[in-house]
């Protein structure tokens, strides 16, 4: 039996290990460890010790998915992502029928031992599919590709409005707009998409009470959760009060998701919070460095879009905690509790690492 560390090994791991951009694995593994610390600190509040075990199980599955996707041949990965996109879109279709409601929103489908949020799992695969269709249009000038992609996007937008999940919807619209700008590079298109984004935000404000309530409270400075979050950050100071010693988690709901960043700062300090917040753009920069050489347009634009998506969601979560933007309920990638969120970003991290690998190996062989 060949040693998988030998370069002539033809197994999935052996044949791909030497062309992987291994430095890109560092960030998701650091985030994973920070997430375990954050969830562990919540034990003893409203959350039982079972929470940390479930988190570790979700995380372990997600890391296996991340590594597996990163090792696949590029074309095989793209086919798998397309299958995922179709499957998660079907699940999104049945959410209004079989989903269950939490706080006025129907976003989850419950199975015997776990629940999934299709709109979260769909992010990475849908971005890749839309980017692929735009790439095919640029190459062939066949408008059918754009027509199919816009049909899919319109379906997803409609389904998110029905849930309703306005925060996730705005993230999708932002990423779709970014992809169009990357491929078509047209100033008029950029301005048009900006107006469309503002239009959707106004429609959401006047159509959904919970959106208007969050925005009004944010503008009036009358949000109890955010006030407690800021108070906890001030209490943490530079170096924090220590693991498990923070008090915010005892008085704020959804501390395992929405305000996990504030809990981290209270217990580990502002410097640690800055370290966490910089991990996402650092991953972005490392991934971008792998495609500085002349590269496939689909690969470079997809990597850029997926990294931007990750940074955008991190900014939304962190911005909610420090009163930059209204609370949205979005998770902090690979740190907040939630199986769907972790698996979603395992797919995104794995795809970026895989595509970066293929770009580096292509550049080296040219």
Number of C-alpha atoms within 10 A of each C-alpha: 4 11 9 15 12 12 13 11 16 12 11 13 16 18 19 20 19 14 18 21 22 11 11 22 17 12 17 22 13 14 19 22 14 17 25 19 16 25 26 18 21 25 16 12 12 13 16 11 14 9 16 21 14 15 20 18 13 18 24 15 14 24 22 14 18 25 19 18 26 30 23 21 16 19 10 11 19 19 13 15 22 18 14 18 23 17 15 21 22 12 21 26 18 14 24 18 10 14 21 15 14 9 6 10 14 20 25 23 20 13 8 5 5 10 16 19 22 24 26 21 26 23 23 26 27 25 22 25 22 24 25 21 21 24 22 17 17 16 9 10 12 13 13 12 18 18 13 13 18 15 11 18 17 12 15 20 18 14 21 23 15 15 19 18 19 21 18 20 18 17 16 21 17 18 19 20 19 19 23 18 17 18 16 12 12 12 10 10 14 16 11 12 19 13 12 14 16 11 12 14 16 12 11 19 18 10 11 13 11 15 20 15 14 18 18 15 16 18 13 9 12 12 19 11 20 22 15 19 28 19 15 22 27 16 20 23 16 16 16 24 17 15 16 20 16 23 16 24 27 13 13 16 13 14 24 24 19 24 29 26 28 31 30 28 29 32 27 24 22 21 14 17 22 11 10 20 17 14 18 22 16 14 22 21 13 15 23 17 12 22 22 12 14 10 16 14 15 18 22 22 23 25 28 20 25 24 21 18 22 21 22 17 19 25 18 22 28 25 16 24 25 19 17 13 17 22 25 18 16 21 23 28 25 29 28 27 28 22 23 21 26 27 25 25 25 28 26 26 28 27 29 30 26 28 30 27 27 25 25 19 17 15 15 10 7 5
